[in-house]
């Protein structure tokens, strides 16, 4: 068994139906993860995404990482780990995802230094979990929009403790 | 030595502790009326009393106990006569019946699966993974929310990996029941503040 952190999207569970429902896309792998004897837990963050910690077989984690929109934090699970050993490409993939979530570049730059030698996994995940917005439903377009008031975010430490 | 200000430990008994509020043993009523208001979800039909059970007024429906709000810490339990029919329970419901309904929903999909969801202006967001359960007809199913922890129970026993953490809605709210099909029924409704 192995552990990994992912940033992954939410999915509409019932297009065209009401009440509108969404779930973390990691749920698509629940059966496989459970078959491994594993589990997963998440915190919803900005941009209709979640930070997810998964315990599963190495093969399952590899398969999850191949899913569209999923980004795996390579090589590190402990929030106190520093990320100086990530390649430039690995680091940029995470930074690109933070931008895609909706965090402005200036906010990212202010929180995370360019040199990640001293940056911890916890710092990156806590930044990603700075906020999320309240969902609402647009009946005209049958779309769930994430543009409401700022909502509380479950701490990454809670997610980390839930999956060991 | 200065005394601290720790909150006293409050023991909450084994699930359920809530009293029986409605066994529905009375004449049919459509809508249920009385202590039941409908709907919880704005897109839903209501609830009625039929054959000494709670049923929907349409191809599904939802309603809430209107006598009082409960909680913040609260629980619900009811008898699920037919596990082949998906049904719901609601906790910490605020602004029921309008597009801005918030709170938590337990979705009992069937005999082997349940989901815990958060309602945000009527949008459902599943919290965590599908929960594997083992339920049979007439089982007693329910849920508790204590602080930021939501737990489900089947016959008083929590299934594996069946708690979720969410801090969005922490105040008092209504408790309700819902049905996803015209043949769905609930019985022996218990609800209360913990």
Interface residues (C-beta under 8 A of the other chain):
Chain A: X10 X13 X18 X19 X20 X21 X22 X23 X24 X26 X27 X30 X33 X34 X39 X40 X41 X42 X44 X134 X135 X136 X137 X144 X148 X151 X152 X154 X158 X162
Chain B: X41 X43 X44 X99 X115 X117 X119 X120 X121 X122 X123 X124 X125 X126 X128 X129 X130 X132 X161 X165 X166 X167 X168
